[in-house]
């Protein structure tokens, strides 16, 4: 009954910026961690950034200093501000969250993804 929907992907030139959003909806009691993953063609899905309730963040080394993850708990929404984009950032970006509902604790939910393409 929980749904995560990403938005904000698109085509951008190298050096440009995009901001991704992911809104969670449904019978949500609380959300612990929210994360952004990405997957390029023929590559494994990798964790890009994570944020827990309270604001602590983690980033993969390749995006540290360029990407910023944030969340709005009142809106059950997580954001990924992506600056200084590089062609190697091209991927489908997926939202992920650990969600507690009235019937389940800490269930892992995924969005369907939003495509980010960075041209050289």
Residue frames as a rotation matrix with the C-alpha (Angstrom) as fourth column:
UNK 1
0.553 0.833 0.000 0.00
0.833 -0.553 0.000 0.00
0.000 0.000 -1.000 0.00
UNK 2
0.360 -0.542 -0.760 3.07
0.100 -0.787 0.608 2.26
-0.928 -0.295 -0.229 0.08
UNK 3
0.683 -0.125 0.720 4.17
0.729 0.052 -0.683 3.93
0.048 0.991 0.127 -3.11
UNK 4
0.036 -0.735 -0.677 7.35
0.278 -0.644 0.713 5.87
-0.960 -0.214 0.181 -3.89
UNK 5
0.728 0.265 0.633 7.34
0.679 -0.142 -0.721 8.11
-0.101 0.954 -0.283 -6.96
UNK 6
-0.248 -0.901 -0.355 10.47
0.649 -0.426 0.630 9.79
-0.719 -0.074 0.691 -8.31
UNK 7
0.831 0.398 0.389 10.58
0.554 -0.531 -0.641 12.91
-0.048 0.748 -0.662 -10.44
UNK 8
0.739 -0.486 -0.467 13.10
-0.283 -0.852 0.440 15.41
-0.612 -0.193 -0.767 -11.75
UNK 9
-0.078 -0.790 0.608 15.19
0.462 0.511 0.724 13.32
-0.883 0.338 0.325 -14.10
UNK 10
0.913 0.365 -0.182 16.10
0.006 -0.459 -0.888 14.51
-0.408 0.810 -0.421 -17.56
UNK 11
0.444 -0.755 0.483 18.86
0.857 0.200 -0.474 15.44
0.261 0.625 0.736 -19.96
UNK 12
0.935 -0.228 -0.271 21.57
-0.080 -0.882 0.465 17.83
-0.346 -0.413 -0.843 -18.82
UNK 13
0.620 -0.783 -0.040 24.99
-0.124 -0.048 -0.991 18.84
0.775 0.620 -0.127 -20.07
UNK 14
0.172 -0.679 -0.713 28.12
0.881 0.430 -0.197 17.97
0.441 -0.594 0.673 -18.14
UNK 15
-0.854 -0.517 0.058 28.66
0.407 -0.733 -0.545 20.48
0.324 -0.442 0.837 -15.38
UNK 16
-0.349 0.822 0.450 24.96
-0.415 -0.566 0.712 21.14
0.840 0.061 0.539 -15.01
UNK 17
-0.929 0.095 0.356 22.58
-0.333 0.196 -0.922 20.42
-0.158 -0.976 -0.151 -12.16
UNK 18
-0.238 0.914 -0.329 19.37
-0.159 0.298 0.941 18.53
0.958 0.276 0.075 -11.49
UNK 19
-0.706 0.109 0.700 17.24
-0.702 0.028 -0.712 18.01
-0.097 -0.994 0.057 -8.42
UNK 20
-0.566 0.494 -0.660 15.46
0.043 0.817 0.574 14.70
0.823 0.297 -0.485 -7.98
UNK 21
-0.405 0.528 0.746 12.43
-0.914 -0.266 -0.308 14.29
0.035 -0.807 0.590 -5.74
UNK 22
-0.666 0.282 -0.691 10.80
0.120 0.954 0.274 11.20
0.736 0.100 -0.669 -4.30
UNK 23
-0.381 0.650 0.657 7.45
-0.897 -0.434 -0.090 11.35
0.227 -0.624 0.748 -2.54
UNK 24
-0.946 0.099 -0.308 6.18
0.169 0.963 -0.211 8.46
0.276 -0.252 -0.927 -0.43
UNK 25
-0.361 0.895 0.262 2.46
-0.891 -0.414 0.188 7.94
0.276 -0.166 0.947 0.00
UNK 26
-0.127 0.420 -0.898 0.15
0.006 0.906 0.423 5.40
0.992 0.048 -0.117 1.58
UNK 27
0.873 0.486 -0.040 -0.50
-0.014 0.105 0.994 4.07
0.488 -0.867 0.099 5.07
UNK 28
-0.053 -0.998 -0.032 2.78
0.291 0.015 -0.957 5.34
0.955 -0.060 0.289 6.52
UNK 29
0.834 0.218 -0.507 3.43
0.534 -0.083 0.841 5.35
0.141 -0.972 -0.186 10.22
UNK 30
0.616 -0.703 -0.356 7.05
-0.322 -0.637 0.700 6.43
-0.719 -0.317 -0.618 9.95
UNK 31
0.883 -0.468 -0.029 10.03
0.129 0.301 -0.945 6.41
0.451 0.831 0.326 7.60
UNK 32
0.637 -0.744 -0.202 13.49
0.353 0.048 0.934 5.65
-0.685 -0.667 0.293 8.90
UNK 33
-0.445 -0.879 -0.171 16.12
0.147 -0.259 0.955 5.74
-0.883 0.400 0.244 6.16
UNK 34
0.854 0.518 -0.038 15.55
0.039 -0.137 -0.990 7.17
-0.518 0.844 -0.137 2.70
UNK 35
-0.154 -0.966 0.207 18.07
0.163 0.182 0.970 6.47
-0.975 0.183 0.129 -0.03
UNK 36
0.666 0.209 -0.716 18.93
-0.669 -0.259 -0.697 7.13
-0.331 0.943 -0.033 -3.64
UNK 37
0.017 -0.617 0.787 20.35
0.267 0.761 0.591 4.33
-0.964 0.200 0.177 -5.76
UNK 38
0.335 0.116 -0.935 21.35
-0.828 -0.437 -0.351 4.40
-0.449 0.892 -0.051 -9.40
UNK 39
0.117 -0.258 0.959 21.83
0.268 0.938 0.220 1.83
-0.956 0.231 0.179 -12.09
UNK 40
-0.116 -0.268 -0.956 23.55
-0.852 -0.468 0.234 2.34
-0.510 0.842 -0.174 -15.41
UNK 41
0.761 0.423 -0.492 23.03
-0.634 0.647 -0.424 -0.11
0.139 0.635 0.760 -18.30
UNK 42
0.564 -0.480 -0.672 24.83
0.118 0.852 -0.509 -3.41
0.817 0.208 0.538 -17.69
UNK 43
-0.571 -0.738 0.359 25.98
-0.261 -0.252 -0.932 -2.19
0.778 -0.626 -0.049 -14.28
UNK 44
-0.407 0.381 -0.830 25.03
0.831 0.532 -0.164 -3.16
0.379 -0.757 -0.533 -10.76
UNK 45
0.577 0.636 0.513 22.70
0.242 -0.733 0.636 -0.95
0.780 -0.243 -0.577 -8.81
UNK 46
-0.458 -0.810 -0.366 24.71
0.692 -0.066 -0.719 1.16
0.558 -0.583 0.590 -6.37
UNK 47
0.487 0.541 -0.685 23.84
0.860 -0.435 0.268 3.22
-0.154 -0.720 -0.677 -3.35
UNK 48
0.028 -0.413 0.910 24.41
0.549 -0.755 -0.359 6.90
0.835 0.510 0.206 -4.06
UNK 49
-0.724 -0.186 0.664 23.24
-0.348 -0.733 -0.585 8.63
0.595 -0.655 0.466 -0.91
UNK 50
-0.110 0.684 -0.721 21.28
0.702 0.567 0.430 7.92
0.703 -0.459 -0.543 2.26
UNK 51
-0.643 0.003 0.766 19.63
-0.449 -0.812 -0.373 9.97
0.620 -0.584 0.523 4.95
UNK 52
-0.540 0.461 -0.704 18.01
0.719 0.688 -0.102 8.83
0.437 -0.561 -0.703 8.17
UNK 53
0.593 0.773 0.226 15.34
0.431 -0.541 0.722 10.45
0.680 -0.331 -0.654 10.26
UNK 54
0.701 -0.405 -0.588 17.20
0.481 -0.341 0.808 13.14
-0.527 -0.848 -0.045 12.14
UNK 55
0.917 -0.153 -0.367 19.34
-0.340 -0.782 -0.522 14.17
-0.208 0.603 -0.770 9.20
UNK 56
0.022 -0.958 0.285 22.53
-0.336 0.262 0.905 12.06
-0.942 -0.116 -0.316 9.21
UNK 57
0.835 0.256 -0.487 23.75
-0.515 0.050 -0.856 11.49
-0.195 0.965 0.174 5.65
UNK 58
-0.018 -0.840 0.543 26.11
0.050 0.541 0.839 9.21
-0.999 0.042 0.032 3.75
UNK 59
0.695 0.163 -0.701 27.41
-0.639 -0.307 -0.705 9.43
-0.330 0.938 -0.109 0.17
UNK 60
0.725 -0.528 0.443 29.29
0.641 0.752 -0.152 7.20
-0.252 0.394 0.884 -2.17
UNK 61
-0.039 -0.860 -0.508 32.76
0.491 -0.459 0.740 8.62
-0.870 -0.221 0.441 -2.73
UNK 62
-0.592 -0.260 0.763 32.17
0.802 -0.099 0.589 9.35
-0.077 0.961 0.267 -6.40
UNK 63
0.127 0.715 0.687 29.44
0.623 -0.597 0.506 11.92
0.772 0.364 -0.521 -5.65
UNK 64
0.347 -0.028 -0.937 30.64
0.895 -0.288 0.340 13.33
-0.280 -0.957 -0.074 -2.34
UNK 65
-0.514 -0.513 -0.688 30.95
0.373 -0.856 0.359 17.09
-0.772 -0.072 0.631 -2.58
UNK 66
-0.982 0.179 -0.053 28.70
-0.120 -0.385 0.915 17.25
0.143 0.906 0.399 -5.65
UNK 67
-0.232 0.941 -0.245 25.41
0.184 0.290 0.939 15.69
0.955 0.173 -0.240 -4.50
UNK 68
-0.899 0.051 0.435 23.32
-0.428 -0.313 -0.848 16.59
0.093 -0.948 0.304 -1.47
UNK 69
-0.430 0.786 -0.444 20.53
0.485 0.616 0.620 14.45
0.761 0.051 -0.647 -0.05
UNK 70
-0.920 0.232 0.315 17.82
-0.390 -0.605 -0.694 16.02
0.029 -0.762 0.647 2.08
UNK 71
-0.603 0.764 -0.231 14.33
0.651 0.638 0.411 15.20
0.462 0.097 -0.882 3.28
UNK 72
-0.610 0.580 0.539 11.10
-0.674 -0.738 0.033 16.84
0.417 -0.343 0.841 4.30
UNK 73
-0.984 0.159 -0.076 9.56
0.176 0.847 -0.501 14.58
-0.015 -0.507 -0.862 6.91
UNK 74
-0.424 0.879 -0.218 6.25
-0.263 -0.350 -0.899 16.44
-0.867 -0.324 0.379 6.91
UNK 75
0.251 0.484 -0.838 5.89
-0.927 -0.130 -0.353 15.67
-0.280 0.865 0.416 3.20
UNK 76
0.485 -0.169 0.858 7.46
-0.001 0.981 0.193 12.18
-0.875 -0.095 0.476 3.30
UNK 77
0.988 -0.135 0.079 9.75
0.062 -0.129 -0.990 13.37
0.144 0.982 -0.119 0.54
UNK 78
0.296 -0.953 -0.055 13.46
0.418 0.077 0.905 12.93
-0.859 -0.291 0.422 -0.12
UNK 79
0.957 -0.036 -0.288 15.51
-0.250 -0.607 -0.754 15.04
-0.148 0.794 -0.590 -2.52
UNK 80
0.253 -0.937 0.241 18.81
0.756 0.347 0.555 14.64
-0.604 0.042 0.796 -4.29
UNK 81
0.866 -0.097 -0.491 20.46
-0.291 -0.896 -0.337 17.84
-0.407 0.434 -0.804 -5.45
UNK 82
0.418 -0.702 0.576 23.01
0.763 0.616 0.196 16.92
-0.493 0.358 0.793 -8.10
UNK 83
0.818 -0.248 -0.519 25.60
-0.362 -0.923 -0.131 19.51
-0.447 0.295 -0.844 -9.09
UNK 84
-0.076 -0.925 -0.371 28.63
-0.917 -0.081 0.390 19.38
-0.391 0.370 -0.843 -11.37
UNK 85
0.670 0.468 0.576 27.15
-0.265 0.876 -0.403 16.41
-0.693 0.117 0.711 -13.18
UNK 86
-0.457 -0.858 -0.233 29.43
-0.698 0.184 0.692 14.14
-0.551 0.479 -0.683 -15.16
UNK 87
-0.073 0.424 -0.903 28.63
-0.872 0.412 0.264 11.72
0.484 0.806 0.339 -18.00
UNK 88
-0.725 -0.276 -0.631 29.40
-0.026 0.927 -0.375 8.85
0.688 -0.255 -0.679 -15.66
UNK 89
-0.826 0.529 0.194 26.45
-0.312 -0.143 -0.939 9.96
-0.469 -0.836 0.283 -13.52
UNK 90
-0.318 0.726 -0.610 24.12
-0.889 -0.005 0.458 8.83
0.329 0.688 0.647 -16.30
UNK 91
-0.974 0.076 -0.212 21.79
0.143 0.937 -0.318 6.19
0.174 -0.340 -0.924 -14.89
UNK 92
0.114 0.993 0.031 18.30
0.077 -0.040 0.996 5.41
0.991 -0.111 -0.081 -13.76
UNK 93
-0.834 -0.369 0.410 17.99
-0.315 -0.291 -0.903 6.79
0.453 -0.883 0.127 -10.25
UNK 94
-0.039 0.799 -0.600 15.80
0.331 0.577 0.747 4.91
0.943 -0.170 -0.287 -7.79
UNK 95
-0.184 0.120 0.976 14.30
-0.829 -0.552 -0.089 6.04
0.528 -0.825 0.201 -4.53
UNK 96
-0.167 0.079 -0.983 14.34
0.337 0.941 0.019 3.59
0.927 -0.328 -0.184 -1.63
UNK 97
-0.248 0.131 0.960 12.89
-0.776 -0.620 -0.115 3.85
0.580 -0.774 0.255 1.87
UNK 98
-0.806 0.056 -0.589 12.46
0.388 0.801 -0.455 1.81
0.446 -0.596 -0.668 5.04
UNK 99
-0.454 0.767 0.453 8.82
-0.595 -0.640 0.486 2.34
0.663 -0.049 0.747 5.92
UNK 100
-0.953 0.283 -0.106 6.85
0.261 0.595 -0.760 1.33
-0.152 -0.753 -0.641 8.98
UNK 101
-0.497 0.866 0.051 3.13
-0.373 -0.266 0.889 0.92
0.783 0.423 0.455 8.35
UNK 102
0.097 0.612 0.785 0.29
-0.994 0.013 0.113 -0.11
0.059 -0.791 0.609 10.66
UNK 103
0.931 0.351 0.099 0.99
-0.354 0.935 0.009 -3.74
-0.089 -0.043 0.995 9.68
UNK 104
0.669 -0.743 -0.016 4.73
0.646 0.592 -0.483 -3.91
0.368 0.312 0.876 8.93
UNK 105
0.766 -0.511 -0.389 7.94
0.007 -0.600 0.800 -2.67
-0.642 -0.616 -0.456 10.49
UNK 106
0.022 -0.926 -0.377 10.79
-0.476 -0.341 0.811 -1.34
-0.879 0.161 -0.448 8.40
UNK 107
0.484 0.207 0.850 9.69
0.560 0.674 -0.483 -2.69
-0.673 0.709 0.210 5.03
UNK 108
-0.569 -0.782 -0.256 11.91
0.164 -0.413 0.896 -1.87
-0.806 0.468 0.363 2.06
UNK 109
0.574 0.791 0.211 10.10
0.460 -0.099 -0.882 0.01
-0.677 0.603 -0.421 -0.71
UNK 110
-0.606 -0.778 0.165 11.35
0.508 -0.218 0.833 1.10
-0.613 0.589 0.527 -4.13
UNK 111
0.212 0.576 -0.789 10.29
-0.437 -0.667 -0.604 3.63
-0.874 0.473 0.110 -6.67
UNK 112
0.780 0.184 0.598 10.17
0.392 0.601 -0.696 2.85
-0.487 0.778 0.397 -10.38
UNK 113
-0.181 -0.980 0.083 13.10
0.793 -0.095 0.602 5.13
-0.582 0.175 0.794 -11.20
UNK 114
0.887 0.308 -0.343 13.80
0.053 -0.807 -0.588 8.33
-0.458 0.503 -0.733 -13.08
UNK 115
0.471 -0.711 0.522 16.33
0.882 0.375 -0.285 8.58
0.007 0.595 0.804 -15.89
UNK 116
0.682 -0.413 -0.604 19.22
-0.176 -0.894 0.412 11.03
-0.710 -0.175 -0.682 -15.66
UNK 117
0.567 -0.508 0.648 21.29
0.823 0.374 -0.427 11.52
-0.025 0.776 0.630 -18.81
UNK 118
0.546 -0.508 -0.667 24.40
-0.059 -0.817 0.574 13.69
-0.836 -0.274 -0.476 -18.72
UNK 119
0.885 -0.197 0.422 25.84
0.453 0.156 -0.878 14.61
0.107 0.968 0.227 -22.10
UNK 120
0.086 -0.952 -0.292 29.49
0.781 -0.118 0.614 15.45
-0.619 -0.281 0.733 -22.69
